């Protein structure tokens, strides 16, 4: 059944999106500001569940691409958010009927709300990952054979580009260098798909899930219960570690925020490696959990999610893990988003610590 | 009056284009091969002089963009040459009626012939520079307010992009990083203009001029006359220097061939600085000629042009200079292509050695 996103839902949704964003996707409160402004100016957004989207719908994803460290300093205007959709609509020659989230993390859960409001289009209650990943080809639609291109990108200056590439990795490569040249942060719209394709390829219920998580944290805070425990239960995950942030190394290189954080606990030290999102959690050299499962840093008491660019020395945090969409564990999916892709020579470790078979996938 | 480009004209045209290419634009014989193949497969190309192009014509330039060092190793297919024109035609939504050369140097005088043949379109006897320059915004149409974008680019793998930018420098910046990522060599099509705009902005008679220069060199060779002298006369230039190449430093950086060559003469040493094209000629520290006027290296006896990537130790050469289109000496033009733009802190020196006033142009 369709429902409405109203501005009073945005804070919970943004909070939940920051949890699922596993540290990446940019500061969700930046995106929340823009979504709130768009809803005020253009009215509420109708959210359509995947089972009701018409088979012949023309769905586009809308997202911000770039280094979160830069994205938080360059809040886009509504014109910038809608520019790539307009460019792609012109290129496709057919009217766009629905907007979807490419990822359900950080600003990329709220920016599509702003786009849908400004464009007067319905938004799907779904996303392409069920979490956040740093590169644009890293979505379930890629695994379903849906092409990222034609994909449009735009910057705050008014520059726009449209790419039509031979595969989704080339879309990422060309869009990434353009993004870096344009200031490390652009708006993108792509992955044109029919309603039928969206039903097959996307993760259902993402927006409602975000609101549920965000509400759960606030409700637990108000009830003096443990918000972290509540979140773990909602995600079907587990608590990995608790401690104090003692070191954060972070650089913005080749368009990403890359780095490591160390968290000192009672008996051990946890190390987190990230490229926009947390990729690997190790305790004293032993791998606990890796991508594609979710590694999430929450403030120790309030349970508020902390993004990678907001990690600071001295923060008391708890780190939790949660299962990703099961499709991310197929061999071709692990080849795209598993530890090896990011340069870590080890198999994928699921949220519960179980190790997946090392992969042999043809290049 | 319109005329036909037949395959027997290609060698002279390519030779003349290598002269006007001032060292850049890539090996003209590579482009000649492609043009000859296209003419054989698709028939002769009609060449339309600027005074007969209809005012409402839709003209696009076609060119190869990249480092000449790479371009010579990646001869494009006819499909690759026409791909950006097709992409741009789709984007513009109106049929393209004429093809034009962006520059009249190296492959970029012959590749448009191949494109026109394969597309079955007439080619203008004109170009955007009257020479070659390394960056795509460096054309007279930029000075006439004609936008480079929408501009399409494509590679040999099948990747295509279309840019719509706020100015021609941004087209260059984004297309250049895409070009580098795509392998340092792409085909581009852009600068959409009407016939009327083409008449105002382009250099007339470029293709006929190339053929005249190429024929002059061959005729002088056959008559045992001096081909260099003949070329100097045809260009209204002067001979600067004669000597032996004693040093060539060359690197392919940020998508360009950059370097310096030293030529030892009887009484002095000439130094040439280039970025794809020759930019500065100095003898013993004294500047003789700079961009935008033409600096051309010819083989000592045969008068055959030598491109920057073909310069080798031990070659006996003669260096000539020639005037550029007078529009390149306007203050705003010198700001775009004068020595200062390329990082040389000196005024422009014309082909005859006269020095132009140092410029004060707002950024």
Interface residues (C-beta under 8 A of the other chain):
Chain A: X87 X90 X91 X157 X158 X159 X160 X161 X162 X163 X164 X165 X166 X170 X173 X174 X177 X178 X180 X181 X182
Chain B: X87 X90 X91 X157 X158 X159 X160 X161 X162 X163 X164 X165 X166 X170 X173 X174 X177 X178 X180 X181 X182
